[in-house]
Each structure stands twice: as C-alpha cells, then as structure tokens.
Amino acid sequence: MATKEFIIRPGEELPGNIEAAFVQLLGGELTAKARQSGGKFKVVLTSPWPKPPKIKREKRVVDQQLVNRLKALAEEDTQLENEIAKLSGPEILKVATLLDVPMSKSSKLSSLRAQLHKTLRSEIIWNGIAGRRTPTFDSNVLESARILEEPEEKRGKPVENPQINE
C-alpha cells in the first residue's frame, strides 16, 4: 500500500499534473475551493490481490560433506555462486563454523553470501597470484567430490583397515 499526502496552504498552487488529476477526479470547483482556503489531499493506492504464497525451501543438511562440495565448486565461480545463493543465513553461518571462519550473525544475507564466496575462492585467488595453476585441495575435499559424482551403487561400503583390527 502506497500513501501520499498533499497539504495545500491558502493561495498555494499545485504542480500542473497533480492539479489536473485532482480536477479530473474531484471536480474543478472542489479543487479551486481547496486552493483558495487550503486543504489536505491524501492518496492511497492499494492492490486488491493477495500476495503470492511464499515458496517453502526444503531443509538442507549442513555438514562437512556440503562444505567439501562447496570447496570443490570453488573452481567454477558461477556454480559456486548459485549454490551459495540457495543457502539461508543460518545455513551460511553453520558452513562458516565448519570452515572455522568467523561471521557476524547481524550481517545482511548478501554480505554473508559474499564473505562465504570470498572465503571459498581465496585459495584459488592466492594460487593465481603465486603463479600456481592448480588448487591445492586437501585429500578429504577431493575424495568427497569424487564420491559425490559416483552413482550410489558404485560407492560401495567403506573398506576397513586390517591393521586396526589386529
């Protein structure tokens, strides 16, 4: 709903387009009387249609696996940006906690997204500055990314280390 008030002091002229609208809507006699003795016009614009319902987001599990997937997407700037855009503020704060990156809860969502994006891309940026082309991901990130790309039936069960069982 939008509201606009026009206060006319006695003898004061209205801008041409506003006066023309008042003359057309209220008549010339009433507009002239308001101009002569003063008046107050209040215009309220409301939309009779209800707002569209909010789309409920599905709950996302924020764990180390999601963090590793985001780290693996760091090479692809637009894909990383799209994935971060899907995260809510509390989810971004949880990812930051898992990354051991301090973030303020009072920051705006756009700021949180930008900070997470910058954090995830920082290694690639610094490697570019240092002249190294390939990122130096830790083995957990690469393994998680590889496992996520495999179909579930090929993943299999984890292999136990025989030395531990002895």
N, C-alpha and C positions, 0 to 999 in steps of 0.2 A: 504494500500500500504506500503510495506517494502522496504527500501533503505539501501544499504551498499556500502561504498566506500573503495577501496583498493588502497593505494598510494605506489608505488614501487620506491625506490631510486636506482640509478645505482649500479648494482652489488649485490643487496639485494636478498635473496632467499625468496620465498613464502612458506607457510606451504604446505606439500605434498598433502593434499586432495584438497586444493584450486587451486594449480598449475595444478593438474591432471584435474580438472574441466575446467580450462581455456584452457588447451591444447586440451581437447576434444571439447570444444565449438568454440574456436578461431583458433586452429591450433598451432602446435609446433613452427613454425617459428615466428609468431607474438608474442607469449608468450616469446620466447628467446630474441627477439629484445627489448621487454619491460623490461626484466630482465637486459639486457646489458645497455640500455640507460635511463631506468626509465620509468615509466608510471602510469597512473591512470585508474583503472577499477571501474566502477560503476554498481552495480547490483540492478535492480529494479524489485520487484515482485508485480504484481497487479492481482487482481481477476476480471475476466470479468463479473461476475454475479452481479446483483444488490443486495443490502442488502434486507432482508425480510422486509415487511412493519411493522411498529410499531403497536402493538395492542393497541387500544384506551381503556382506562379504563372508566368504567361507573362512572359518578359523584355520590359521596356518600354524603348524608346529615349528617353533623356532628352536632349533638345536644346532649342534656342531655340524651336522650334515648340510643344513641350509647355509651356514656360514661358509663351508667348504665349496658349495655350489656357487655362491656369490663370488668367492675368491677366484674360482675357475673361470667365471664370466668376466673377470676384470679386463681381459684382453679385448673383449667385444664391448666397446663403450656403450653403444645404443642398447644392446641386450641387457647389460648391467643396469642401465638407467631404467629400462622398462620393468625389470624385476624389483628394483628398489621402489619404483612408483606403486607397486602392488602392496607394499608393506605399510602398515599403520604406524602411528607414532610409538605406541608401546612395543610393537614388534621391532622397530628400528632400535629402540633403547635396549632391548634384550640382545639383539645382534651385536650392538656396541659393547655390551657387557661381556659377551662371549669372546669378542676381539680384544678385550681389555683396553677399550678406548673410552675415555670419559666423555659423556654428553650431558647437556643440561636438559632436565625434564621440562623446563619452562620455555625451551626454544620452540619456534614455529616448526610445523611439519616440513615445510620446504627447506628450512635450514638444516633440520636433521637429515633429510634425504641428501642434500648437497654435501654435508660433512661425511656421511657414510660413503657416498660415491667417491669423494676425495681420498678417504682413508683406504678404500679398496684399490683404487688406481695408483696410489702413491708409489708402490714398489715398481710398477711399470714405468712411471714417470722418471723416477730416480735411476732406473736401469738405462733408460734412454739418455739421460744426462751423462751417465757414466760411460756410455758407448756400448753397453751390452744390449744385445737384441732380445735374447730370450729371458723370460721371467724366471726367477729362482724360487718357485713354489716349493713348499715343504712336501715331503712324500705323502703325508696324510691328505692334502688337498688333491694331489694328482690321483691318488688311489680312489678317493671318494668320487671324483669326477668320472673316472673310468668306470667305476661300478654303477654309477647312475646312468651311464649311457648303455650299459648292457641290459638285455631283456632279463626279466626276473628268473626265468627258467635256467638261464646260463650262469647266474650268480653263484648258485650252489651254497653249500654250508661252509662256514669258516673251518680251516684246517688247524687242528691242534698241534702244538709244538711237542714232539715226542720227548724232548729233553726235560720238559717241565713235569711230565707225568712220572718220570723215573724216581 
